């Protein structure tokens, strides 16, 4: 028993804690949504609500519900502890559950009672807001706007009351205003604020063009008047300005490629698909760019064919290789492995290698498109670098659980993010199932092919229920497609990152790297087009939670059946007392010996 507990590489004690925390965030969010919908409905009908006489009852009901839930969980925990289940583990799980409920409730309350959210719930309203752009500008998914950007409000003025706000708002912009937006800069914006129709961002702010209220700006010192609903009030920080120039230089380096290269090379390298990119004018500020013409914002001499780009995305999704169009943990693994190899070759101390790994991965994450999977991979990379710094072996499962716990406590909204769920599920599946699958497949296949298939199948099994929640269909060719593109993914990623690293200094070298990367993305395009085009690429499935649960039951039954068959075929674990694994028949070795003997016999034949 002590030997099992001391196996740090197989330590799974934090896994139930992370699961309990995740479940508590989802439950708390659902409970909060139902409570707010209930009392908001009563308030609209004049029967109380948050603004009526029943507003004081709301916290009392919430406290009673939480108290009853705590008592029930504690009773169950006590009974489990009496039956031998670890008391400390149960206490930690209960604590994580309660902490998740409190954190999620507080986070959702902050969003619900934000002044911007309150105004938007009453219907579309004209406002003047000060905000900061927190993510890169990209082409809009709505027809009534040309581009969009994620922003964070600073204050809000609806003409009657001016108040501070911290809500996240999606800014919808059209025309030349798209060239005025820069990541990290502050702006004064006039437009229509309303609740979001789709997506994770709760609010939308559609910018108006010519507006009397924006003709003068007393608070924006040094700003020249323009006829737009957008005016810069605070310039970009130096790092954001440098990052924007590096990214723009890399997009220019891909101009000479065909449409597939212009779409996939930036997507594989930075997570920005070529058709989603909004070009930044050569001017450094919004005032200078106000005089620019409303040219097409896509980089390159000719715009990317939108029909082809949409079809390519659909084919990648149906083929099960959509993750290649975004930044994943593979980027961080490749960079960390390269740094470790170089450090070992130069005989660098492990502390220097760990610091260099942490700095390099942090800088790379800053250059990538913001995403939940990028943040997850970055935090896990930091934990791995910390383990290397202190001379300990990294533990992937523990690092994943710690990452999930920390990120959910700091941002509970990640609990219902499909991107974060897919990223964590894929890593969990690879950690738990890839090695035993590879060991079984290695009996018939070469080790490299067995490892590739095992990782693909493990990630697919773990993420399939979440994929069904997103879209009720099963990709048939996901495993073959991932195996076919696996040999070129690392090459295209490394050449793309090399091009990104040198684009700001040497455009010719960046173009060469982008051209080399496009050779790999061309193979990905062919695989996606051939395996993901047409209705035969997917199988319809039940939608919603029922479909996801059906997939979970089917996968669990399959795994249990395989384990029972393996236990029936393989000898019992106590059949031998020697160390190591029992030696059994290996079909791959038998084929290899047969081929060697046959080749030797044929080579010794004398032909007359």
Secondary structure as UniProt FT lines:
FT   HELIX           2..5
FT   HELIX           8..10
FT   HELIX           13..44
FT   TURN            45..46
FT   TURN            50..51
FT   TURN            53..54
FT   HELIX           55..82
FT   TURN            83..84
FT   HELIX           87..112
FT   HELIX           115..121
FT   STRAND          125..133
FT   STRAND          138..139
FT   TURN            143..144
FT   STRAND          147..157
FT   STRAND          162..164
FT   STRAND          168..173
FT   HELIX           175..180
FT   TURN            183..184
FT   STRAND          186..195
FT   STRAND          203..207
FT   HELIX           212..214
FT   TURN            221..222
FT   STRAND          230..234
FT   HELIX           238..253
FT   TURN            254..256
FT   HELIX           259..270
FT   HELIX           274..276
FT   HELIX           286..289
FT   TURN            290..291
FT   HELIX           306..319
FT   HELIX           322..325
FT   HELIX           329..345
FT   TURN            346..347
FT   HELIX           350..367
FT   HELIX           372..389
FT   TURN            390..391
FT   HELIX           396..410
FT   HELIX           412..416
FT   HELIX           418..429
FT   HELIX           430..434
FT   HELIX           435..441
FT   TURN            442..444
FT   HELIX           447..470
FT   STRAND          473..475
FT   TURN            476..477
FT   HELIX           478..502
FT   TURN            503..505
FT   HELIX           507..532
FT   HELIX           535..537
FT   STRAND          538..540
FT   HELIX           544..569
FT   TURN            573..574
FT   HELIX           587..604
//
